[in-house]
Amino acid sequence: MSFSRINIATFIALLFHVSGWIGIAFTPYREWFIANTPLNICLMTALLIWCQPVKNTRFFLFLLICFVTGIGVEMIGINTGRLFGNYRYGNILGKQLNGVPWLIGLNWFLIIFCAGSAMTRFQQWFIDRFKGEQVVSYRLQFFSFIIDSALLATFFDWIMEPVAMNLGFWQWNNGTVPLYNYVCWFLISMVLLAVFRRLSFEKVNHLAVHLFIIQLLFFLALRTQLNI
């Protein structure tokens, strides 16, 4: 059996998410598991960095851009309602700045980076699969990538939103997630994924692909179990 970084990190990610799902859905310790969400976000970020093949300056620059952008757009959303809609954060995600938890910046990085890495891997497979049949222009590859990746990130948010509300991460004023939220998610994701594509760093992080699937299944399982 190989104990590579990817295998170790994937095992840890599975352990935390499966344990979290069981703890939230089936045990009387639901609140304890929910309260440890900040630990999960920090750990998953650390594992992604650990498994990044080449950790150059541009990789960390992208992390910083996602972090700052995520907090910035959320501040606008929380305090003006002009982005995403009218919502507010609870206290579960920890310390806040102008109503926005600091950890939201890391969460933006996790979603955008994982979606971008997964789509990069798929696009590479697609190009290799049909190599020699028809040359796809760089421009078409670029726009296909940012649109498809942004749709993937927005789909993830759509799966996550009802669970996040149920667990008390944040609440919408009328209890319903507006369509405008997903439009904003898509457009902002496109911008960040364009930066992801342009910056020169290793785009394929195998843990990112695994983590995206693990987290997606985690929220899907909770949506099913909690009937939301």
C-alpha atoms as an extended CHARMM CRD file, in Angstrom:
* protein
*
       228  EXT
         1         1  MET       CA              0.0000000000        0.0000000000        0.0000000000  PROA      1               0.0000000000
         2         2  SER       CA              1.3170000000        3.4520000000       -0.9350000000  PROA      2               0.0000000000
         3         3  PHE       CA              1.3290000000        6.1160000000        1.7640000000  PROA      3               0.0000000000
         4         4  SER       CA              1.8420000000        9.1320000000       -0.4520000000  PROA      4               0.0000000000
         5         5  ARG       CA              0.8160000000       12.6210000000        0.5930000000  PROA      5               0.0000000000
         6         6  ILE       CA             -2.2790000000       12.4030000000       -1.5930000000  PROA      6               0.0000000000
         7         7  ASN       CA             -3.3790000000        9.1080000000       -0.0110000000  PROA      7               0.0000000000
         8         8  ILE       CA             -2.7740000000       10.3370000000        3.5330000000  PROA      8               0.0000000000
         9         9  ALA       CA             -4.5270000000       13.6550000000        2.9190000000  PROA      9               0.0000000000
        10        10  THR       CA             -7.4770000000       11.9870000000        1.1710000000  PROA      10              0.0000000000
        11        11  PHE       CA             -7.8650000000        9.5820000000        4.0830000000  PROA      11              0.0000000000
        12        12  ILE       CA             -7.8770000000       12.4720000000        6.5750000000  PROA      12              0.0000000000
        13        13  ALA       CA            -10.4090000000       14.4090000000        4.4820000000  PROA      13              0.0000000000
        14        14  LEU       CA            -12.6620000000       11.3480000000        4.2480000000  PROA      14              0.0000000000
        15        15  LEU       CA            -12.3070000000       10.6520000000        7.9720000000  PROA      15              0.0000000000
        16        16  PHE       CA            -13.3180000000       14.1920000000        8.9440000000  PROA      16              0.0000000000
        17        17  HSD       CA            -16.2350000000       14.4670000000        6.5360000000  PROA      17              0.0000000000
        18        18  VAL       CA            -17.6630000000       10.9910000000        7.1740000000  PROA      18              0.0000000000
        19        19  SER       CA            -17.3100000000       11.5320000000       10.9230000000  PROA      19              0.0000000000
        20        20  GLY       CA            -18.9630000000       14.9290000000       10.5780000000  PROA      20              0.0000000000
        21        21  TRP       CA            -21.8500000000       13.5090000000        8.5790000000  PROA      21              0.0000000000
        22        22  ILE       CA            -22.4380000000       10.7200000000       11.1030000000  PROA      22              0.0000000000
        23        23  GLY       CA            -22.0470000000       13.0750000000       14.0520000000  PROA      23              0.0000000000
        24        24  ILE       CA            -24.4630000000       15.6720000000       12.6770000000  PROA      24              0.0000000000
        25        25  ALA       CA            -27.0650000000       13.3260000000       11.2380000000  PROA      25              0.0000000000
        26        26  PHE       CA            -27.1170000000       10.4040000000       13.6680000000  PROA      26              0.0000000000
        27        27  THR       CA            -25.7270000000       11.3060000000       17.1070000000  PROA      27              0.0000000000
        28        28  PRO       CA            -26.7540000000       13.5580000000       20.0010000000  PROA      28              0.0000000000
        29        29  TYR       CA            -23.4570000000       15.4520000000       19.5630000000  PROA      29              0.0000000000
        30        30  ARG       CA            -24.6480000000       17.4240000000       16.5260000000  PROA      30              0.0000000000
        31        31  GLU       CA            -23.7710000000       20.8190000000       18.0190000000  PROA      31              0.0000000000
        32        32  TRP       CA            -20.2240000000       19.7210000000       18.8860000000  PROA      32              0.0000000000
        33        33  PHE       CA            -19.5460000000       18.6060000000       15.3310000000  PROA      33              0.0000000000
        34        34  ILE       CA            -21.0400000000       21.8020000000       13.9050000000  PROA      34              0.0000000000
        35        35  ALA       CA            -18.9730000000       23.9330000000       16.2770000000  PROA      35              0.0000000000
        36        36  ASN       CA            -15.7880000000       22.3310000000       14.9180000000  PROA      36              0.0000000000
        37        37  THR       CA            -16.4570000000       23.4650000000       11.3400000000  PROA      37              0.0000000000
        38        38  PRO       CA            -13.6700000000       26.1100000000       11.5750000000  PROA      38              0.0000000000
        39        39  LEU       CA            -11.1810000000       23.3430000000       12.3660000000  PROA      39              0.0000000000
        40        40  ASN       CA            -12.3220000000       21.4280000000        9.2950000000  PROA      40              0.0000000000
        41        41  ILE       CA            -11.9520000000       24.4480000000        6.9990000000  PROA      41              0.0000000000
        42        42  CYS       CA             -8.4510000000       25.2180000000        8.3050000000  PROA      42              0.0000000000
        43        43  LEU       CA             -7.3680000000       21.5790000000        8.0960000000  PROA      43              0.0000000000
        44        44  MET       CA             -8.6340000000       21.1220000000        4.5260000000  PROA      44              0.0000000000
        45        45  THR       CA             -6.8040000000       24.2930000000        3.4700000000  PROA      45              0.0000000000
        46        46  ALA       CA             -3.5980000000       23.0530000000        5.1190000000  PROA      46              0.0000000000
        47        47  LEU       CA             -3.9320000000       19.6650000000        3.3890000000  PROA      47              0.0000000000
        48        48  LEU       CA             -4.3970000000       21.3240000000        0.0000000000  PROA      48              0.0000000000
        49        49  ILE       CA             -1.2750000000       23.4110000000        0.5100000000  PROA      49              0.0000000000
        50        50  TRP       CA              0.6420000000       20.3360000000        1.7000000000  PROA      50              0.0000000000
        51        51  CYS       CA             -0.3670000000       18.3940000000       -1.4220000000  PROA      51              0.0000000000
        52        52  GLN       CA              0.2620000000       21.2110000000       -3.8970000000  PROA      52              0.0000000000
        53        53  PRO       CA              2.9790000000       19.8330000000       -6.2250000000  PROA      53              0.0000000000
        54        54  VAL       CA              4.8850000000       23.1180000000       -6.5490000000  PROA      54              0.0000000000
        55        55  LYS       CA              4.3530000000       25.8340000000       -3.9570000000  PROA      55              0.0000000000
        56        56  ASN       CA              5.5520000000       28.9140000000       -5.7810000000  PROA      56              0.0000000000
        57        57  THR       CA              4.7840000000       32.5650000000       -5.0640000000  PROA      57              0.0000000000
        58        58  ARG       CA              1.9470000000       32.7020000000       -7.6040000000  PROA      58              0.0000000000
        59        59  PHE       CA              0.1270000000       29.8410000000       -5.9030000000  PROA      59              0.0000000000
        60        60  PHE       CA              0.1160000000       31.7180000000       -2.6020000000  PROA      60              0.0000000000
        61        61  LEU       CA             -0.7920000000       34.9120000000       -4.4490000000  PROA      61              0.0000000000
        62        62  PHE       CA             -3.8790000000       33.1610000000       -5.8070000000  PROA      62              0.0000000000
        63        63  LEU       CA             -4.7620000000       31.9800000000       -2.3000000000  PROA      63              0.0000000000
        64        64  LEU       CA             -4.4640000000       35.5770000000       -1.0760000000  PROA      64              0.0000000000
        65        65  ILE       CA             -6.5520000000       36.9200000000       -3.9720000000  PROA      65              0.0000000000
        66        66  CYS       CA             -9.3420000000       34.4290000000       -3.2190000000  PROA      66              0.0000000000
        67        67  PHE       CA             -9.1710000000       35.2030000000        0.4960000000  PROA      67              0.0000000000
        68        68  VAL       CA             -9.3250000000       38.9870000000        0.0680000000  PROA      68              0.0000000000
        69        69  THR       CA            -11.9170000000       38.8650000000       -2.7080000000  PROA      69              0.0000000000
        70        70  GLY       CA            -14.1020000000       36.4410000000       -0.7670000000  PROA      70              0.0000000000
        71        71  ILE       CA            -14.1240000000       38.5880000000        2.3540000000  PROA      71              0.0000000000
        72        72  GLY       CA            -14.5530000000       41.7720000000        0.3070000000  PROA      72              0.0000000000
        73        73  VAL       CA            -17.5820000000       40.6450000000       -1.6870000000  PROA      73              0.0000000000
        74        74  GLU       CA            -19.1530000000       39.1170000000        1.4330000000  PROA      74              0.0000000000
        75        75  MET       CA            -18.7580000000       42.4370000000        3.2730000000  PROA      75              0.0000000000
        76        76  ILE       CA            -20.5500000000       44.1810000000        0.4370000000  PROA      76              0.0000000000
        77        77  GLY       CA            -23.2400000000       41.5190000000        0.4990000000  PROA      77              0.0000000000
        78        78  ILE       CA            -23.7530000000       41.5850000000        4.2500000000  PROA      78              0.0000000000
        79        79  ASN       CA            -23.7450000000       45.3510000000        4.6740000000  PROA      79              0.0000000000
        80        80  THR       CA            -25.5100000000       46.5150000000        1.5150000000  PROA      80              0.0000000000
        81        81  GLY       CA            -27.4400000000       43.5690000000        0.0600000000  PROA      81              0.0000000000
        82        82  ARG       CA            -26.1300000000       44.5290000000       -3.3830000000  PROA      82              0.0000000000
        83        83  LEU       CA            -24.3030000000       41.2260000000       -3.7900000000  PROA      83              0.0000000000
        84        84  PHE       CA            -25.9190000000       37.8360000000       -3.1750000000  PROA      84              0.0000000000
        85        85  GLY       CA            -28.9890000000       39.2880000000       -1.4060000000  PROA      85              0.0000000000
        86        86  ASN       CA            -29.9710000000       39.9340000000        2.2010000000  PROA      86              0.0000000000
        87        87  TYR       CA            -28.3650000000       37.5100000000        4.6340000000  PROA      87              0.0000000000
        88        88  ARG       CA            -26.3440000000       37.4100000000        7.8440000000  PROA      88              0.0000000000
        89        89  TYR       CA            -23.7530000000       35.1230000000        9.3970000000  PROA      89              0.0000000000
        90        90  GLY       CA            -24.0990000000       33.2480000000       12.6590000000  PROA      90              0.0000000000
        91        91  ASN       CA            -21.3080000000       32.7950000000       15.1880000000  PROA      91              0.0000000000
        92        92  ILE       CA            -20.2730000000       29.2540000000       14.2460000000  PROA      92              0.0000000000
        93        93  LEU       CA            -17.5730000000       30.2380000000       11.7640000000  PROA      93              0.0000000000
        94        94  GLY       CA            -15.6930000000       32.2760000000       14.3450000000  PROA      94              0.0000000000
        95        95  LYS       CA            -14.3840000000       35.8270000000       14.5550000000  PROA      95              0.0000000000
        96        96  GLN       CA            -15.8170000000       38.3390000000       12.1230000000  PROA      96              0.0000000000
        97        97  LEU       CA            -14.8250000000       41.5440000000       10.3810000000  PROA      97              0.0000000000
        98        98  ASN       CA            -17.7630000000       43.8350000000        9.5960000000  PROA      98              0.0000000000
        99        99  GLY       CA            -20.1370000000       40.8910000000        9.9420000000  PROA      99              0.0000000000
       100       100  VAL       CA            -18.0800000000       38.4520000000        7.8440000000  PROA      100             0.0000000000
       101       101  PRO       CA            -16.1280000000       35.5410000000        9.3860000000  PROA      101             0.0000000000
       102       102  TRP       CA            -12.4550000000       35.5200000000        8.4640000000  PROA      102             0.0000000000
       103       103  LEU       CA            -12.7600000000       31.8400000000        7.5430000000  PROA      103             0.0000000000
       104       104  ILE       CA            -15.0900000000       32.6920000000        4.6610000000  PROA      104             0.0000000000
       105       105  GLY       CA            -12.0200000000       33.8670000000        2.7630000000  PROA      105             0.0000000000
       106       106  LEU       CA            -10.4910000000       30.3910000000        3.0960000000  PROA      106             0.0000000000
       107       107  ASN       CA            -13.7900000000       28.8070000000        2.0960000000  PROA      107             0.0000000000
       108       108  TRP       CA            -13.7960000000       30.8220000000       -1.1250000000  PROA      108             0.0000000000
       109       109  PHE       CA            -10.2820000000       29.6000000000       -1.8430000000  PROA      109             0.0000000000
       110       110  LEU       CA            -11.2550000000       25.9790000000       -1.1950000000  PROA      110             0.0000000000
       111       111  ILE       CA            -14.2510000000       26.0630000000       -3.5330000000  PROA      111             0.0000000000
       112       112  ILE       CA            -12.6340000000       28.0420000000       -6.3460000000  PROA      112             0.0000000000
       113       113  PHE       CA             -9.3200000000       26.1890000000       -6.2670000000  PROA      113             0.0000000000
       114       114  CYS       CA            -10.9450000000       22.7480000000       -6.1180000000  PROA      114             0.0000000000
       115       115  ALA       CA            -13.3570000000       23.5810000000       -8.9540000000  PROA      115             0.0000000000
       116       116  GLY       CA            -10.5200000000       25.0120000000      -11.0600000000  PROA      116             0.0000000000
       117       117  SER       CA             -8.2320000000       22.0590000000      -10.4230000000  PROA      117             0.0000000000
       118       118  ALA       CA            -10.9800000000       19.5380000000      -11.2010000000  PROA      118             0.0000000000
       119       119  MET       CA            -11.8980000000       21.2870000000      -14.4600000000  PROA      119             0.0000000000
       120       120  THR       CA             -8.2210000000       21.6100000000      -15.4550000000  PROA      120             0.0000000000
       121       121  ARG       CA             -7.8220000000       17.8610000000      -15.0710000000  PROA      121             0.0000000000
       122       122  PHE       CA            -10.9940000000       17.1810000000      -17.0570000000  PROA      122             0.0000000000
       123       123  GLN       CA             -9.9890000000       19.5920000000      -19.8180000000  PROA      123             0.0000000000
       124       124  GLN       CA             -6.5510000000       17.9930000000      -20.0860000000  PROA      124             0.0000000000
       125       125  TRP       CA             -8.1690000000       14.5550000000      -20.3600000000  PROA      125             0.0000000000
       126       126  PHE       CA            -10.5910000000       15.8170000000      -23.0070000000  PROA      126             0.0000000000
       127       127  ILE       CA             -7.8400000000       17.4030000000      -25.1230000000  PROA      127             0.0000000000
       128       128  ASP       CA             -5.6450000000       14.2930000000      -24.8480000000  PROA      128             0.0000000000
       129       129  ARG       CA             -8.5960000000       12.0530000000      -25.6750000000  PROA      129             0.0000000000
       130       130  PHE       CA             -9.3620000000       13.8670000000      -28.9300000000  PROA      130             0.0000000000
       131       131  LYS       CA             -5.8210000000       14.9060000000      -29.8200000000  PROA      131             0.0000000000
       132       132  GLY       CA             -5.2760000000       14.9930000000      -33.5570000000  PROA      132             0.0000000000
       133       133  GLU       CA             -8.9540000000       15.1330000000      -34.4740000000  PROA      133             0.0000000000
       134       134  GLN       CA             -9.4120000000       18.8770000000      -34.2370000000  PROA      134             0.0000000000
       135       135  VAL       CA             -7.2620000000       21.6210000000      -32.7420000000  PROA      135             0.0000000000
       136       136  VAL       CA             -9.0850000000       23.6490000000      -30.1020000000  PROA      136             0.0000000000
       137       137  SER       CA             -7.9580000000       27.2650000000      -29.9560000000  PROA      137             0.0000000000
       138       138  TYR       CA             -6.4520000000       28.6320000000      -26.7510000000  PROA      138             0.0000000000
       139       139  ARG       CA             -9.1850000000       31.2870000000      -26.5410000000  PROA      139             0.0000000000
       140       140  LEU       CA            -11.9250000000       28.6630000000      -26.7370000000  PROA      140             0.0000000000
       141       141  GLN       CA            -10.1390000000       26.5650000000      -24.1000000000  PROA      141             0.0000000000
       142       142  PHE       CA             -9.8300000000       29.6000000000      -21.8380000000  PROA      142             0.0000000000
       143       143  PHE       CA            -13.4700000000       30.6750000000      -21.9980000000  PROA      143             0.0000000000
       144       144  SER       CA            -14.7100000000       27.0960000000      -21.8260000000  PROA      144             0.0000000000
       145       145  PHE       CA            -12.6100000000       26.5990000000      -18.7040000000  PROA      145             0.0000000000
       146       146  ILE       CA            -13.7880000000       29.6670000000      -16.7890000000  PROA      146             0.0000000000
       147       147  ILE       CA            -17.4620000000       29.1510000000      -17.6870000000  PROA      147             0.0000000000
       148       148  ASP       CA            -17.4860000000       25.4260000000      -16.8930000000  PROA      148             0.0000000000
       149       149  SER       CA            -15.4810000000       25.8750000000      -13.6820000000  PROA      149             0.0000000000
       150       150  ALA       CA            -17.7120000000       28.7420000000      -12.5440000000  PROA      150             0.0000000000
       151       151  LEU       CA            -20.7810000000       26.5810000000      -13.1760000000  PROA      151             0.0000000000
       152       152  LEU       CA            -19.1700000000       23.8310000000      -11.1070000000  PROA      152             0.0000000000
       153       153  ALA       CA            -18.4450000000       26.2290000000       -8.2280000000  PROA      153             0.0000000000
       154       154  THR       CA            -21.9860000000       27.6480000000       -8.4010000000  PROA      154             0.0000000000
       155       155  PHE       CA            -23.4530000000       24.1390000000       -8.4130000000  PROA      155             0.0000000000
       156       156  PHE       CA            -21.4450000000       23.3930000000       -5.2830000000  PROA      156             0.0000000000
       157       157  ASP       CA            -22.8780000000       26.5160000000       -3.6250000000  PROA      157             0.0000000000
       158       158  TRP       CA            -26.3930000000       25.4380000000       -4.6170000000  PROA      158             0.0000000000
       159       159  ILE       CA            -25.8620000000       22.0650000000       -2.9470000000  PROA      159             0.0000000000
       160       160  MET       CA            -24.2920000000       23.6660000000        0.1420000000  PROA      160             0.0000000000
       161       161  GLU       CA            -26.7190000000       26.5410000000        0.8180000000  PROA      161             0.0000000000
       162       162  PRO       CA            -29.6590000000       24.6580000000        2.4310000000  PROA      162             0.0000000000
       163       163  VAL       CA            -27.2940000000       22.6590000000        4.6430000000  PROA      163             0.0000000000
       164       164  ALA       CA            -25.3880000000       25.7600000000        5.7120000000  PROA      164             0.0000000000
       165       165  MET       CA            -28.6430000000       27.4500000000        6.7290000000  PROA      165             0.0000000000
       166       166  ASN       CA            -29.8340000000       24.3640000000        8.5930000000  PROA      166             0.0000000000
       167       167  LEU       CA            -26.5590000000       24.1710000000       10.5220000000  PROA      167             0.0000000000
       168       168  GLY       CA            -26.6250000000       27.8720000000       11.3760000000  PROA      168             0.0000000000
       169       169  PHE       CA            -23.6350000000       29.0530000000        9.3550000000  PROA      169             0.0000000000
       170       170  TRP       CA            -25.7090000000       31.8740000000        7.8510000000  PROA      170             0.0000000000
       171       171  GLN       CA            -29.3550000000       32.7890000000        7.3180000000  PROA      171             0.0000000000
       172       172  TRP       CA            -31.2640000000       34.5270000000        4.5540000000  PROA      172             0.0000000000
       173       173  ASN       CA            -33.7360000000       37.1870000000        5.6830000000  PROA      173             0.0000000000
       174       174  ASN       CA            -36.7710000000       35.4590000000        4.1940000000  PROA      174             0.0000000000
       175       175  GLY       CA            -35.4330000000       31.9350000000        4.6220000000  PROA      175             0.0000000000
       176       176  THR       CA            -35.1000000000       31.4490000000        0.8580000000  PROA      176             0.0000000000
       177       177  VAL       CA            -31.9140000000       31.6380000000       -1.1890000000  PROA      177             0.0000000000
       178       178  PRO       CA            -32.5210000000       34.1270000000       -4.0290000000  PROA      178             0.0000000000
       179       179  LEU       CA            -31.5530000000       33.3420000000       -7.6160000000  PROA      179             0.0000000000
       180       180  TYR       CA            -29.4820000000       36.5320000000       -7.4810000000  PROA      180             0.0000000000
       181       181  ASN       CA            -27.1120000000       34.7760000000       -5.0600000000  PROA      181             0.0000000000
       182       182  TYR       CA            -26.2120000000       32.1830000000       -7.6710000000  PROA      182             0.0000000000
       183       183  VAL       CA            -25.8360000000       34.7960000000      -10.4120000000  PROA      183             0.0000000000
       184       184  CYS       CA            -23.3230000000       36.6540000000       -8.2250000000  PROA      184             0.0000000000
       185       185  TRP       CA            -21.5460000000       33.4170000000       -7.3250000000  PROA      185             0.0000000000
       186       186  PHE       CA            -21.1940000000       32.5600000000      -11.0050000000  PROA      186             0.0000000000
       187       187  LEU       CA            -19.8690000000       35.9710000000      -12.0610000000  PROA      187             0.0000000000
       188       188  ILE       CA            -17.4050000000       36.3450000000       -9.1760000000  PROA      188             0.0000000000
       189       189  SER       CA            -16.2470000000       32.7580000000       -9.6710000000  PROA      189             0.0000000000
       190       190  MET       CA            -15.5870000000       33.5000000000      -13.3400000000  PROA      190             0.0000000000
       191       191  VAL       CA            -13.3000000000       36.3960000000      -12.4080000000  PROA      191             0.0000000000
       192       192  LEU       CA            -11.3670000000       34.3440000000       -9.8490000000  PROA      192             0.0000000000
       193       193  LEU       CA            -11.0850000000       31.3790000000      -12.2030000000  PROA      193             0.0000000000
       194       194  ALA       CA             -9.7620000000       33.6420000000      -14.9430000000  PROA      194             0.0000000000
       195       195  VAL       CA             -7.0360000000       34.6600000000      -12.4780000000  PROA      195             0.0000000000
       196       196  PHE       CA             -6.5200000000       30.9660000000      -11.6490000000  PROA      196             0.0000000000
       197       197  ARG       CA             -6.0230000000       30.2170000000      -15.3380000000  PROA      197             0.0000000000
       198       198  ARG       CA             -3.6970000000       33.1510000000      -16.0090000000  PROA      198             0.0000000000
       199       199  LEU       CA             -1.3650000000       32.8150000000      -13.0350000000  PROA      199             0.0000000000
       200       200  SER       CA              1.6090000000       30.5430000000      -13.5700000000  PROA      200             0.0000000000
       201       201  PHE       CA              1.4420000000       27.7370000000      -11.0020000000  PROA      201             0.0000000000
       202       202  GLU       CA              0.6690000000       24.0180000000      -11.0230000000  PROA      202             0.0000000000
       203       203  LYS       CA             -3.0770000000       23.7790000000      -11.6020000000  PROA      203             0.0000000000
       204       204  VAL       CA             -3.6040000000       20.0460000000      -11.0380000000  PROA      204             0.0000000000
       205       205  ASN       CA             -3.6820000000       19.2160000000       -7.3510000000  PROA      205             0.0000000000
       206       206  HSD       CA             -5.0050000000       15.6550000000       -7.0410000000  PROA      206             0.0000000000
       207       207  LEU       CA             -6.2450000000       16.2370000000       -3.4940000000  PROA      207             0.0000000000
       208       208  ALA       CA             -8.2840000000       19.2050000000       -4.7300000000  PROA      208             0.0000000000
       209       209  VAL       CA            -10.2130000000       16.9270000000       -7.0800000000  PROA      209             0.0000000000
       210       210  HSD       CA            -10.7800000000       14.3540000000       -4.3200000000  PROA      210             0.0000000000
       211       211  LEU       CA            -11.7390000000       17.0440000000       -1.8050000000  PROA      211             0.0000000000
       212       212  PHE       CA            -14.2670000000       18.6200000000       -4.1550000000  PROA      212             0.0000000000
       213       213  ILE       CA            -16.0110000000       15.2590000000       -4.5600000000  PROA      213             0.0000000000
       214       214  ILE       CA            -15.8080000000       14.4780000000       -0.8230000000  PROA      214             0.0000000000
       215       215  GLN       CA            -17.3140000000       17.8160000000        0.1920000000  PROA      215             0.0000000000
       216       216  LEU       CA            -19.9910000000       17.6210000000       -2.4860000000  PROA      216             0.0000000000
       217       217  LEU       CA            -21.0330000000       14.1570000000       -1.2770000000  PROA      217             0.0000000000
       218       218  PHE       CA            -20.9210000000       15.3990000000        2.3280000000  PROA      218             0.0000000000
       219       219  PHE       CA            -23.4320000000       18.1690000000        1.6590000000  PROA      219             0.0000000000
       220       220  LEU       CA            -25.5710000000       15.9390000000       -0.5640000000  PROA      220             0.0000000000
       221       221  ALA       CA            -25.7260000000       13.3080000000        2.1840000000  PROA      221             0.0000000000
       222       222  LEU       CA            -26.7350000000       15.9120000000        4.7560000000  PROA      222             0.0000000000
       223       223  ARG       CA            -29.3690000000       17.3760000000        2.4420000000  PROA      223             0.0000000000
       224       224  THR       CA            -30.8440000000       13.8980000000        2.0430000000  PROA      224             0.0000000000
       225       225  GLN       CA            -30.6280000000       12.9120000000        5.7030000000  PROA      225             0.0000000000
       226       226  LEU       CA            -31.9700000000       16.2300000000        7.0210000000  PROA      226             0.0000000000
       227       227  ASN       CA            -34.7060000000       16.3750000000        4.3290000000  PROA      227             0.0000000000
       228       228  ILE       CA            -33.7960000000       19.8640000000        3.1360000000  PROA      228             0.0000000000
